[in-house]
Amino acid sequence: MTHPAPADPSSPDGPLLSVRGVDVGYRTGRRTQLTAVHEATFDLYPGQSMALVGESGCGKTTLGLGLLRLLPRTGTVSAGNILFRRKSGDVVDLRGLAEQDLRRFRWNEAAMVFQGAMNAFNPVLRIEEHFLDTFRAHESRTRRRDLLERSAELLAMVRLDPARVLPSYPHELSGGMRQRALIALALALRPQLLILDEPTTALDVLTQRSVVEQLTELRERLRFAMVFITHDLGLAAELADRVGTMYAGRLIETGTTRDIFHRSRHPYTSALISSVPPVVGELAVPEPLTGGPPGIDALPPGCSFAPRCPRVIDGCTTTRPELRLLHARDEGLSHAAACLRSDDTELSTEGATRD
């Protein structure tokens, strides 16, 4: 792959998270391995926010779970390196951490907010017990009263009433309250990285706006880095510094938010942007993206998007393009695309009309 030279995570100015050539797969009943994510490579710097976008089944959630090794039993990170710079400055490859070390790493260094807050909470435990269990797993000697005070502070940060929420069971809270409580719980130990899987799914528009505003405020206040998985391109444009487009298990374009939304160089990215109504600018009719992505067990030869691509050429059906560097910038803000026609200026202006 033609990427910028890998940055050194051990450097004070280096990335917080360096993902290099990561494959994630699942074992099937026939004891064969199906690869759901292929050769994922990117850097995330302290305080940055990266959105992973794409259709359902493209591998976004699998990659997010793989980064923290939270995959189901049949899933495994089968190749590559996931380098993370701890608060102490030491760099560790998460693929090599023993289970006990990994348990201490999660929540303290990196945490995840899962899709569907109702399923993320234990329904028979009060919210205060979720906070206490999290704290005690890392700080066993701290008094209960002190832990509850810290829990109340976290809930107040996401604009929830601790006196109302802490003694409640999850089902006694609305969807928006549960989602905000889950974000507060994820931030309990001040992690450097927060991974969010569809953080606004199933919430009404006003509640979505509230969650987005609070995430923005919390990032500015706590300075954590963030990877969030979303179908909502508007959310990606608002919250992300960088965007990675995924298709058929591969990152097929990465760049700054402006690069992706105004100068996209992959036909799939352009098609995604054109499939939603513009928020500002001239009124335009959305153009639906026809067809569907291939199954991970039946990838076509060459470019996986070729059967649906309006700009396909002969080479697309025989050559699988790799991510190619288009513009190099500092701190992982480079623009790269996996397309044989990524130099096509006509393609790049197509996305620029969809502000």
C-alpha positions in Angstrom: 0.0 0.0 0.0 1.1 3.5 -0.7 0.6 5.2 2.7 2.5 8.0 4.5 5.5 6.6 6.4 4.2 5.0 9.6 4.5 7.5 12.5 6.2 6.4 15.7 3.5 5.9 18.5 6.3 6.2 21.1 7.0 9.8 20.1 5.2 12.5 22.1 4.0 13.9 18.8 3.1 10.5 17.4 -0.3 8.9 17.1 -2.3 7.6 20.0 -3.5 4.6 17.9 -1.6 3.2 15.0 -3.5 0.4 13.0 -1.4 -1.4 10.4 -2.6 -4.1 8.1 -5.3 -5.4 10.4 -7.4 -8.3 9.2 -10.5 -9.4 11.2 -12.3 -12.6 10.5 -14.9 -15.1 11.8 -14.7 -18.9 12.1 -17.7 -20.6 10.5 -19.3 -24.0 11.3 -17.0 -25.6 8.7 -14.0 -24.3 10.7 -13.0 -22.0 7.9 -12.0 -18.4 8.4 -14.0 -15.7 6.6 -12.2 -12.3 6.6 -14.6 -9.5 7.3 -12.0 -6.7 7.4 -9.0 -6.6 5.1 -5.7 -4.7 5.8 -7.2 -1.8 7.8 -4.5 0.9 8.1 -4.8 4.3 9.7 -3.4 6.5 12.5 -5.4 8.4 15.1 -3.8 11.2 17.0 -4.6 12.5 20.5 -7.8 14.5 20.5 -8.8 13.6 17.0 -12.1 12.2 15.9 -12.5 9.7 13.1 -15.8 8.5 11.6 -16.2 5.2 9.9 -19.0 5.3 7.3 -20.5 2.9 4.8 -23.5 0.6 4.2 -24.5 -2.1 6.6 -22.3 -5.1 6.4 -19.2 -3.3 5.2 -17.2 -4.2 8.4 -17.4 -0.9 10.4 -18.6 -2.5 13.7 -16.3 -5.5 13.2 -13.3 -3.2 12.9 -14.4 -1.2 16.0 -14.8 -4.3 18.1 -11.5 -5.7 16.8 -9.6 -2.7 17.9 -10.4 -3.4 21.5 -10.6 -7.2 21.0 -14.3 -7.3 22.0 -15.3 -9.6 19.2 -17.5 -12.6 19.8 -15.9 -16.0 20.3 -15.8 -16.8 16.6 -14.1 -13.6 15.8 -10.4 -12.9 15.8 -7.8 -10.3 14.7 -5.8 -12.6 12.4 -3.2 -10.2 11.1 -1.6 -6.8 11.5 -0.7 -4.6 14.5 -2.8 -2.4 16.8 -0.3 -0.1 18.5 -1.6 2.1 21.4 0.3 4.7 23.4 -0.7 4.3 27.1 -1.0 7.2 29.5 2.4 6.3 30.8 3.9 6.8 27.4 4.6 3.1 26.8 3.4 1.6 23.5 1.7 -1.7 23.5 0.4 -3.9 20.7 -3.2 -4.8 21.7 -3.0 -8.1 19.8 -0.4 -9.4 22.2 -2.0 -8.4 25.5 -3.0 -11.2 27.8 -6.6 -11.3 28.8 -6.0 -9.9 32.3 -3.9 -7.1 31.0 -6.6 -6.4 28.4 -9.2 -6.1 31.1 -7.2 -3.5 32.9 -6.6 -1.7 29.6 -10.2 -1.4 28.7 -12.1 1.5 30.3 -8.9 2.9 31.7 -7.2 3.6 28.4 -9.9 3.0 25.8 -13.7 2.4 26.2 -16.6 1.6 23.9 -20.2 2.8 23.7 -22.2 0.0 22.1 -25.1 0.3 19.8 -28.4 0.0 21.7 -27.9 1.3 25.2 -30.7 -0.9 26.6 -28.7 -4.0 25.6 -25.5 -2.6 27.0 -26.8 -2.3 30.6 -27.6 -5.3 32.9 -31.4 -4.9 33.2 -31.4 -6.2 36.8 -28.8 -3.7 38.1 -29.4 -0.1 39.0 -27.3 2.5 37.2 -25.3 3.2 40.3 -24.2 -0.5 40.4 -22.9 -0.3 36.9 -20.7 2.7 37.8 -19.6 1.0 41.1 -18.7 -2.2 39.3 -16.6 -0.3 36.7 -14.7 1.7 39.3 -14.1 -1.3 41.6 -12.6 -3.3 38.8 -9.8 -0.8 38.6 -9.9 1.0 42.0 -10.9 -1.6 44.6 -9.8 0.4 47.7 -11.9 3.6 47.0 -14.9 4.1 49.3 -18.4 3.6 48.0 -19.4 7.2 48.9 -16.5 8.6 46.9 -17.3 6.5 43.9 -20.9 7.5 44.0 -19.8 11.2 44.1 -17.7 10.7 41.0 -20.6 8.8 39.3 -22.8 11.8 40.0 -20.3 14.2 38.5 -20.1 12.1 35.4 -23.9 12.1 35.0 -24.0 15.8 35.5 -21.5 16.2 32.7 -24.0 14.7 30.3 -26.8 16.8 31.7 -28.5 14.1 33.7 -29.9 14.4 37.3 -27.8 12.0 39.4 -30.5 11.8 42.1 -33.0 10.6 39.5 -30.7 8.4 37.4 -28.3 6.6 39.8 -31.0 4.6 41.7 -33.0 3.8 38.5 -33.0 0.6 36.6 -32.2 0.9 32.8 -35.8 0.3 31.8 -36.9 3.3 33.9 -34.9 5.7 31.7 -35.8 7.0 28.3 -33.6 6.0 25.3 -31.8 9.3 25.3 -31.1 9.1 29.0 -29.7 5.6 28.7 -27.5 6.6 25.9 -26.1 9.6 27.8 -25.7 7.4 30.9 -23.7 4.9 28.8 -21.4 7.7 27.5 -20.9 8.9 31.1 -20.0 5.3 32.2 -17.6 4.9 29.3 -15.8 8.1 30.4 -15.6 7.0 34.1 -11.9 6.3 34.1 -10.9 9.2 31.7 -9.9 7.0 28.8 -7.8 8.4 26.0 -9.9 6.8 23.3 -13.6 6.4 23.0 -15.2 4.1 20.3 -18.9 4.7 19.6 -21.0 2.3 17.5 -24.0 4.2 16.1 -24.4 6.5 19.1 -27.6 8.1 17.9 -29.4 5.1 16.5 -33.1 4.8 17.4 -33.2 8.3 19.0 -35.5 11.0 17.9 -34.1 14.0 16.2 -34.1 16.3 19.2 -32.4 13.7 21.4 -29.8 13.1 18.7 -29.0 16.8 18.6 -28.6 16.7 22.4 -26.2 13.7 22.3 -24.1 15.3 19.5 -23.8 18.6 21.4 -22.7 16.8 24.5 -20.2 14.7 22.7 -18.7 17.9 21.3 -18.5 19.5 24.7 -17.0 16.5 26.3 -14.3 16.2 23.7 -13.4 19.8 24.2 -13.3 19.4 27.9 -11.6 16.0 28.3 -9.6 15.9 25.1 -10.1 12.2 24.3 -9.7 10.8 20.8 -12.8 9.3 19.2 -13.7 6.7 16.6 -17.3 6.5 15.8 -19.2 4.2 13.5 -22.2 5.7 11.7 -24.6 5.6 8.8 -25.4 9.3 9.4 -23.2 11.4 7.0 -24.4 14.6 8.7 -23.2 13.3 12.0 -19.8 12.4 10.5 -19.5 15.8 9.0 -20.2 17.5 12.3 -18.3 15.4 14.7 -15.3 14.1 12.8 -11.9 15.6 11.9 -11.3 12.6 9.6 -13.5 10.2 7.8 -12.8 6.6 6.6 -15.2 5.1 4.0 -15.5 1.3 4.2 -16.8 -1.0 1.5 -16.8 -4.8 1.5 -14.5 -5.0 4.5 -11.9 -2.5 3.2 -11.1 1.1 3.9 -11.4 2.5 0.4 -11.0 6.2 1.1 -9.6 8.2 4.1 -9.1 11.9 4.5 -10.2 15.0 6.4 -13.9 15.8 6.6 -13.4 18.5 4.0 -11.5 16.1 1.7 -14.3 13.5 1.9 -17.3 15.7 1.6 -15.9 18.3 -0.9 -13.2 16.5 -2.8 -14.1 12.8 -2.6 -12.0 10.7 -5.0 -13.7 7.3 -4.8 -17.0 6.7 -6.7 -18.5 4.9 -3.7 -17.9 7.9 -1.4 -19.4 10.2 -3.9 -22.4 7.9 -4.3 -23.0 7.8 -0.6 -22.9 11.6 -0.4 -25.2 12.0 -3.4 -27.7 9.5 -1.8 -28.7 11.9 1.0 -30.4 15.3 0.7 -28.0 18.3 1.2 -28.5 20.3 4.4 -27.3 23.6 2.9 -26.8 24.9 -0.7 -29.0 24.3 -3.7 -31.8 21.9 -3.4 -30.9 18.6 -5.1 -32.8 15.3 -5.5 -31.0 12.4 -3.8 -29.6 9.8 -6.2 -30.1 6.3 -4.8 -27.2 3.9 -4.8 -28.5 0.9 -6.7 -27.6 -2.7 -5.9 -26.0 -4.0 -2.7 -22.5 -4.8 -1.4 -21.2 -8.3 -2.0 -21.0 -10.9 0.7 -17.7 -11.4 2.5 -17.6 -15.0 1.2 -18.2 -14.0 -2.5 -16.1 -10.9 -3.2 -15.7 -10.3 -6.9 -12.3 -10.2 -8.6 -10.7 -6.8 -8.9 -12.5 -3.8 -7.2 -15.4 -5.0 -5.0 -17.4 -1.9 -6.0 -16.9 -2.4 -9.8 -20.3 -4.2 -10.3 -22.1 -1.1 -9.0 -19.8 1.6 -10.2 -20.9 4.1 -12.9 -17.3 4.9 -13.8 -16.0 1.3 -14.1 -13.3 0.7 -16.7 -11.8 -2.6 -17.9 -9.0 -2.7 -15.3 -11.5 -2.4 -12.4 -12.7 -6.0 -12.9 -9.3 -7.5 -12.8 -7.1 -5.3 -10.5 -7.9 -4.7 -6.9 -6.8 -1.1 -6.2 -4.9 -0.3 -3.0 -5.1 2.8 -1.0 -3.0 5.4 -2.8 -1.7 8.6 -1.2 -3.2 11.7 -2.9 -2.2 14.5 -0.5 0.1 14.2 2.4 -0.5 16.3 5.5 0.6 16.2 9.1 -0.9 14.2 12.0 -2.7 11.5 9.9 -4.7 14.0 7.9 -3.5 12.7 4.5 -6.0 11.9 1.8 -5.9 8.4 0.2 -8.2 6.5 -2.1 -8.3 2.9 -3.4 -9.5 3.6 -7.0 -7.8 3.3 -10.4 -9.5 6.6 -11.3 -8.6 8.6 -8.1 -6.9 11.2 -10.3 -10.1 11.9 -12.2 -10.8 15.6 -11.4 -14.4 15.2 -12.7 -15.0 12.7 -9.9 -13.6 15.0 -7.2 -15.9 17.9 -8.1 -19.0 15.6 -8.0 -18.9 15.5 -4.2 -18.1 19.2 -3.9 -21.7 20.1 -4.9 -23.2 18.2 -2.0 -22.3 20.5 0.9 
